[in-house]
Structure formats: C-alpha cells, structure tokens
Amino acid sequence: MTYGDYPALNNIKKILVVKLRQLGDVLLTGPVFKGLKHRFPNANIDAYIYKEAFPMLEGHPDIHQLIGYDRKWKQLSLWKRLRQEWALWKQIRQARYDLVINLTEGDRGALAAKISRAPVRVGFEPKGKWQKDLYTHVVKHCPTLRHTVEKNLDALRRIGIFPPLEQRELFLSLTQEAKTRVEGSVNSPFVLIHPTSRWRFKCWPAEKMRALTEILLRKGKQVVFTAGPDAAEQEMVAQITEGLDVLNLSGKISLQDLAAWIDRSELLVCVDSVPFHMANALKKRVVALFGPTSDVTWGPWRNPDARIVAQNISCRPCYMDGCGGSKMSDCLATLDVRSVIRAIDDLEITGGVPYSLKSSPR
C-alpha cells in the first residue's frame, strides 16, 4: 500500500520533459533531468523546448535529445506552419514515450503530452478543464511564493519521485570554443554588466547604471557590457556607455559566449534576466537588481556568491508591466546607486555568505 496515487513506474524507458518558456525558465529545469536520471538510470530522457533555448540545456549529461519548436514558424503561412507542427507531433508520437512531464501550463505542452499517448502524463493544474483531462496526474500549484526550481521538481514529487538535495544543482555547459574566444579578447579581471531585459519594466534606469559604471571605473575596474540582440536593448547600453572607457559587446555575442564571459568575470551586475541564472549555475559572483518580480521565485539558487538588491515595499512583487501598466517600475526607478555599491562591496568582503540587501520600507 502506498500513500498517494502514484503511478506504476516499473517499465519507464523513454521520457519527455516539456518546458516551452524563456531562456532562464529552461535553465532552471536542469535538476528535473538529474532527478529523473537517478530514478531511471537506463531511460532516455528528451527535452521539448523552444529552439533558441537549446544552449541552456546542451551538454546536460542526463539529456538524450533536444526537440525544438521554432517560433519563427509563426511567420510562415498557415499551411506551412501546420506542416512543420504536424511533423513535430509525428516525431513525438512515434517516439513512444512512457512518461511525459509538462512543466508549463500552456496548451502546446498539454497537447504534446496527449499526442504522445504516453501511459503517464503529468502537468500543472491548468485553468481550463479540457487541458486537465489530457493528463493522468495533475500537479497542484503552491499557493505561496516558491522558487521555480522547486516548483519544477513538484512535477516529480507528484508521481512519487523525491530528489534529495544533492540532485538539485543547476547545469550550464561551457564550450571550449567560447572560452577560447573570451580568453583572446580580454586579459585583466573585469566586471561584466548586463543591464537589460526584453522586458524594460525590469530594468534599472540608464542614468543610474551609468553612475554605477562611473564609480566602478574610478575604482580602477575594467568594465564589459553585454545585452541581447534587440535594438532597444542595444540602444539602452549605448546610452549608458557613451563616452566611457568600457568594452561594449551588446548584440555581438552568442549565448554560449555570454556563458564564457560570465565565467571569466570577477563580478556580474544584472537585472532579473537569464544572465543571473547562468551566473548561479556557474557559481559566480553576481549582484542582481529586482523590481516587480519575486526574488523568492526567481532569486539565487545554491549560489553563496549571489546578492539581490531590491526595495522592501508592500507592493513587491506585483509582476505588473510597470506601475499601473505604465511600463515603468517605481521600485526600480527609486532604487539608489549606493544600495548597489554596498552589495558589491559586501560581496568583495564577505564572498560566500548568502545575503540579500533590501532597502527600508517606504
């Protein structure tokens, strides 16, 4: 007799894990694969993710194959798009998975689970009843703030798999080619600043990031900037760095290279975005600025050299796209430069001690 309606998992040979979300979300699924491989050491475990997120899981020792959904298909004609999607569904169907775990609430992952015809199909409790009917086991959402890594692992717990602490580490591959490119580009220690996110309401004002950069330069630090390929992100970095003696790599490097730059840096300063999660996976020194998003849900993971700078105000986290939908977050706009400097100084003095700096309530 068992406590809970866990499925029989005696003959699991092929597993599919679905995470159709952004880059950082995908990186935070790493412990799920480790937990599954420990429970099913002879199984092939595949990941179904967006194609642009491949670098987040490439080289993971517990993943057999990456299956990609290319979001560029949405730009195709209806017939061509359906043909691409049909080929993907056919691939999933023909793989004959024994277990499918959908780590998101979206329809696409739920349909993939059903199309697979896997005898065990696990998914988070959706809003619509029809999606719920596609699963054999539904994962309840935690009603309180919970780190995303643990939320992902709840899908394993739902079917009776309880990974121990040592199986909950993140993984990020560093390619030798990327490391070689970084080594050939910079010699001395440097601070890496990634000030942007695709969501501007998560960004610190450019003038404050510039003031921070000027302080670091006066301290004798070499500063390198990175950002995504989006024109708005590059424009923001240009505004921050105009006339300053820094190396600006915004929009010029790949995700693999970004990982190598983070690994080589003495410190990363960023906002709530994928570089922060990459730094946690690599156990690097990082100071991250949080605004409307939760530093409990998306904060440091098993990285004693991570620091969070955020305001301790009643409305955080609100998860809104700026105050009142304005695209501007007051909790970031009013966050002062001294708070960030204190976090950097504290990290240099007490590196290795978990810490979160939140300014006084207002």
N, C-alpha and C positions, 0 to 999 in steps of 0.2 A: 504493500500500500504506500502511495506517495502523497505528499501534501502539496496540492496544486494540480491543475490539469495539464501537466507537461506531456508533450507528445513522445512517442517511442522514437528514439534516435539511434537505433542499433545499426542501421544499414545506410548511413549517410556517406555518400561518396562524392557528390558534386553539390556545391553550394554557390549561390549567387547573392551578393550583397549590393543593394541599390542605394546610391546617395546622389541624387540629381540636384545638387546645390552648388554654391560658390566654392572658390578655391579653399578658403580656410575651413569651411564646413567639411570638405572632403578630407583634408589633412587630419582633422580630429577624429576620423573613423579608424585610424590605424590600430588602436587597441582591440577593436572588434575582430579584426582578422587574426590578431595574435591569440585572442581567446578562443576563436573557432578552431584554429590550427592545433592548439593544445588539446582541445576536446576531441578533434577528429584529425589526428596526425597524418592519416593516409588519404584524406579528401583533397580534391582540387577545389580551390576557393577563388571565384571570379568576382570582379567588381564592375558594376554598371554605373558609369559616371559621365559627366559631360566631357567631351574630348579635350577641351582646354585645361581640364583639371588633371590630366594624366601625370604631369610632373609631381603632383602631390603624393602619388602612390607608386610611381615607377620605382622598381628596385626593391619593393617591400618583399621580404623573404617569405611571407606567408600567402602571397597572392599569386595565383597561377596565370591569370589572364585579365587584361583590362578591356572592357567592352565600352565603346564610346558612342554617345549621342552627340551629333554635331549640330549645334544650334544655328549654324549657317543654313541648315536645311529649311528653316523658316522663310528664307529669302527665295526659295525655289517656287515654281508653280505648284499648284495643288497636286497635280498628278505626279510630278517628280518627287515631291516631298512624301507623298503616300507610298511611292515605290521604295524610297530609302527606309521609311519606317517599317514597311512590310518585311523588307529584308532583315532588319534588325530583330523584329518579333520572331521571324522564322528561325534566326540564329538562336534566340533564347529558347524557343520551343524545342528545337532539335537537340539542344544540349542535355535535355532530360535531367534537370536539376532535382535533387531530393529535398532541398531546403532553400527557400528564398526568403531573404530578410530585407524589407524596405525600410530604410531609416528616415524617410521623409513622409510628409502627409500628402504629397502631390498625386494627381491622377495617373501620371505616366508610370510611376513606380508601382502603383497598385495594379495597373493593367498588365505590367510586365510580370508581376507575381502570378496573376491569374492565367495569363497566356502560357507561362512555363509549365502549367499542370503539375507543379511540384506538390507532393503529398503534404508537406508542411510549409505554410506561407504565413510569415509574420510581418505585421505592420503596425504603425502607431495609430491610435484611435482617430479616425478622420471625422470631419464634420458631417459628411453625408452617409446615409445608411447603406447606399449601394456600394460604396468603397469598402465598408466594413465587411460586407458579405463576400468580398474577394479573398479574405484572409481566413486561415484556420485558427490563428491566435492573434489577438489584438493587445497591443501594449498600451497601458494607461499612461497619460501624461502626469508628471509630477506637478502638483498644484503650487509648489513654491519654487524659488529660484534654484537652479541645479546646473552644474557645469555640463556643457554639451558632451564631453567625453563620457560622463556617467549616464547621461540620457541615452546616448547611443548604446551603451552597454546594457541598458534596461531591456533592449530587444533580446539579448541573450538570456538575461535573467528570467524573462517571461517564459522561456521554454526549458528552464531548469539548468542553465549554464551560468555559473557564478565565478568569473575570473578573479583570481587573487591579485593583490596589489602589484606584484612584480610583473604582471601581464598587461599593465595599463600604461605603458610608456608609448609616447609618440615616436614616429619614424619618419625621417626625411632623408632621401638619398642625395649624396653629393657626388657628382660625376668628376672624374679626374680632369676631363677637358675643361670644365668650368673652373675648377680650382687653378689649373694652369693659366687660364686667361686672366684671372684675378691677380695671381702672383706676378704676371708680366705687366700689370697695369699700375700697381702701387707697391711701395716698399715699406714705408713707415707706418706705425699704428694710426688708425683713423676712426673717427666717429661717423657712422652711417645714419643718415636721416631720410626717412620715407614719410613725408608729411601728408600724403594724400590717400584718399579712398575714392572708389567710384561714387560713394555717397558723400556729397560735400558737407552735409549736416553733421558728419562725424569728424570733420577736420577742424583743427585749431586755426585761428585767423593767421593769414600770411604774415602780417606785420609782427605778430608775436613770435612766430617761428623764425623770422629774420632776426629779431632781437636776441633770441636764444643762440642762433648761429654766430652772431657777432661776439657774444660772450665767450663761446667756445673757441673762436678764432683768437681772441685776446688771451685766452689761456694757453695758446700755442698748439691747439688741436688741429689736425688735418681733418677736413670735413668733406664727405662724399654724399651726394644726393641721388636718390632713385625715385622713380614713380612709374605708374603704368603707362601704356601707350596712348591713353585717351588724351585728346587735345587740351581739355580743361585741366587735367592733372599736370601736364607739362607747362601750361601757362601759369599755374599756381607756383610751380617750382621756379620758373623764370622770374616771377615777381619776387620770390623770397631771395633768390641768389644774385640778382642784378648788381653788378659791380663788386661782388665779394669774391675772394680768392678761394673758391671751392671747386670740386670736380662734380660736374652735373651729368649724370648718366640716365636721366629720366627718359623713358621711352626707348632706350637704346640697348637694353639687355633682356635676356630671356629669364623665365622663372628659375631655370637651372643655375644661371649666372647669379641671379639675386640670392639664391641659397648660399652660393660660394662667397659672395660679398658679405653676407651676414655672418658667415662662419669666420671670415678673416677679420672682421671689425673688432674693435675693443669695446664698442657700445653701439646699440641701435636705439634710435629715438623714433617713435612712430605713433600712429593713432590705432584705433581698433580696426585692424585690417590683416590680410594674410601674412605680411612680414612678421607681425607679432607672434603668430602661431608657429611660423618657421623658426623664429628665434627660440621659442620654448622647446621645440623638437630638438634643436641643436644645443640646448642648454647654454645659450649665450646671454650676456648682459644686455638687458633691454629695459627701456623706460617707455611705457605706453600711456597715451592720454585717452581717457574715456569720457564721453559725454552722455548722449541719450541711451546708449546701450549698457547692458549689465556687465560689470567686471566680475560678477559671480558666475554668470553663464558663459562668458567669453574670455575670462581673465587667464592668469598664468596657470599652466598645468605642469606640475612637477619640475619647476624651474626655480631654484632658490635665488637666481640672479635676475629675476624679473621684478619690476616695480610698476605699480599703477598710480597715476596721478589723476585725480577726479575730485569733483566738488561734492561735499556731503550735504545735499539739499533734498528736500522731501519728494520732489518730482522725479528724481532719478531712481531707476531707469524708466523712461517713458516710451522708448522705442519709436518716438514720433520723428517725422522728417522735418525737424526743426520745431521750435516752439509754435504751437498752433498751426503746424503745417507750413511754416514760413520758410523752410529750408535753412534757417539759421538757428543754431542751438545756443541759448544764452549760457548754459552751463559750461560750454567751451569758450564762448566769446569773452566771458569774465574770468576765466582761469588765468592767473597771473604767471609771469615768467619765473618769478622766484620759486614758486612751488615746483616747477620742473627742475630748476637748478638744484634745489635741495634734494630731490630724488636722485639726481645724477651724482651729487656729492656723497650722499648716503651710500649709494651703491659702490662707489670707489673706495669708501672707507670700510664698509661692513659687508662687502660682497659675500653672498652665500647665505644670508639670513632673510627669510621671507618677510616682505614688508609691503604695505600699501599706504600711500600718502593721500589723505583726503582732507581738503581744507575745511575750515569750520562752517557750520550751518549758517545760512543767511535767510 
